Amino acid sequence: MFSKNAPPYGGGKADAAVFAESAIQMLNAASQGIPRVVNQICGQAVFEAEGKGLEVIVEEHIGRVLSDMDRQRGTAG
């Protein structure tokens, strides 16, 4: 499972936070703490952030992943 101080995913600093606190709060609310859902959301957020050369995942990234997931399910309004 992903954590705030996980090892760097894209060559970042080992002691740097990977997820901003606001992103973690949004993730917890959206996933309801279900590990499989946490991993799906985090995996996509890390993939996108790494592709853009970013070292910290913020609330905006989690929100974008959640929107994409909603669209894939056909629930986006």
C-alpha positions in Angstrom: 0.0 0.0 0.0 1.2 3.5 -0.7 2.2 5.8 2.2 3.1 9.4 2.7 6.8 8.6 3.1 7.1 5.7 0.6 10.3 5.3 -1.3 10.6 7.6 -4.3 8.9 6.4 -7.4 10.7 8.6 -10.0 14.1 9.2 -8.6 12.9 11.7 -5.9 14.3 12.1 -2.5 13.8 9.2 -0.1 12.8 11.4 2.8 10.4 13.6 0.8 6.6 13.1 1.2 5.1 11.5 -1.9 1.6 12.5 -1.2 0.6 15.9 0.2 -1.6 15.8 3.3 -4.6 17.2 1.4 -4.2 14.4 -1.2 -4.1 11.8 1.6 -7.3 13.2 3.1 -9.1 13.2 -0.2 -7.9 9.7 -0.9 -9.1 8.4 2.4 -12.6 10.0 1.9 -12.9 8.7 -1.7 -11.6 5.1 -1.0 -13.4 4.7 2.4 -10.1 3.0 3.4 -10.6 0.0 1.1 -7.1 -1.2 0.2 -7.9 -2.2 -3.3 -9.5 1.2 -4.1 -6.6 3.0 -2.4 -4.1 1.1 -4.6 -6.1 1.8 -7.7 -6.3 5.6 -7.1 -2.7 5.9 -5.9 -1.3 3.8 -8.7 -3.0 6.0 -11.3 -1.9 9.2 -9.5 1.7 8.0 -9.3 1.7 7.0 -12.9 0.4 10.4 -14.0 2.7 12.4 -11.7 5.7 10.4 -12.7 4.9 11.0 -16.4 5.0 14.8 -15.7 8.2 14.6 -13.7 6.4 15.6 -10.5 7.7 14.5 -7.1 4.7 15.2 -4.9 1.1 14.2 -5.5 -1.4 16.8 -4.5 -5.2 16.9 -4.1 -5.6 18.0 -7.8 -4.0 14.7 -9.0 -6.3 12.6 -6.8 -9.3 14.6 -8.0 -8.3 14.1 -11.6 -8.0 10.3 -11.1 -11.4 10.2 -9.3 -13.0 12.1 -12.2 -11.4 9.7 -14.7 -12.7 6.7 -12.7 -16.2 8.2 -12.6 -16.2 8.8 -16.4 -15.1 5.2 -16.9 -18.0 4.0 -14.8 -20.3 6.3 -16.7 -21.3 8.2 -13.5 -19.8 11.6 -14.3 -22.3 14.3 -14.7 
